[in-house]
Amino acid sequence: MTRRLLLAAFIVGAAVLAFIFWPRFEGAPSRPLAEEALVGEARQGGLTVALPEAVGNVEISDARLPGQPLVLIDPGHGGVDGGATGLGGRLVEKRLTLAMAREVRERLVERGRVRTALTRDGDDRLTLEQRAAIARRIGADLFVSIHMDSAPNPEAVGVTLYALSDVASSEEAADLAAAEARRIGPVVSTDDSLVEALLTDLALREQMEASHAFARRVLRRARGSVPLRPTPVQSANFHVLRRAQVPGILVEAGYLTNQADAERLAEAEGRATLVRALADAIEADLATRQAR
Ligand SMILES: [Zn+2]
């Protein structure tokens, strides 16, 4: 009798599991096996990962030792989306974010403690969804999106570090997240929305806590050498951070509409202090999480 009950329970259980996981298998053809293998290899060392859709290929630079953690740096905007401008149109956000992302990568590669990739290494236009998808596909451990601000008030100056949270920390943070939401392109893969559905609430809480911890880490390194906003760490529900599904922050590196910030951000020399703070914080953050 008991055996029959056990058998019945087993059959019902198997049916339930099949029901839950069936859509995954149905979605499988959109993600060929070859790509899965590439992503697996990408975890081992430096190589180029071919990505589907209009994302292009992402180069992952090697660390000195194999299997080191991987940071994905995301230069904001690109292509027809230039972002903010400054100094009478001489400064364009998309160019400066790319320059700065490359500088952070250069420092990380020099030191060889972590592996590094950029969401774009040219003037490509990527949707926010595509940026987040790259983080998931290459198995990034940390995500850093670089932006530069603009404000009607030319006195607005300094760096803001935005972490991920459900509730915005200020009206300004809420506005920024809302502006971001208006820029979200089409969600390209149905496979990915399923992944998000499977992501538990607990994982999201952990992602948010790690995002805040990383923002504070950058702040500790930037304080004293970089001009900061009065409340330098803010938070809001940023689509790109949430969907990346790894801890990450959005860095607003300064105001292109402020004379001092614009001059600081225009040249590599001026950007160097923030670049150093970011690179050091990235290494420290990945080292602690790897040690756990
Ligand atoms: Zn921006």
Boltz pocket constraint, residues with backbone or C-beta under 6 A from the ligand:
constraints:
  - pocket:
      binder: B
      contacts: [[A, 76], [A, 77], [A, 83], [A, 84], [A, 93], [A, 146], [A, 147], [A, 148]]
      max_distance: 6.0
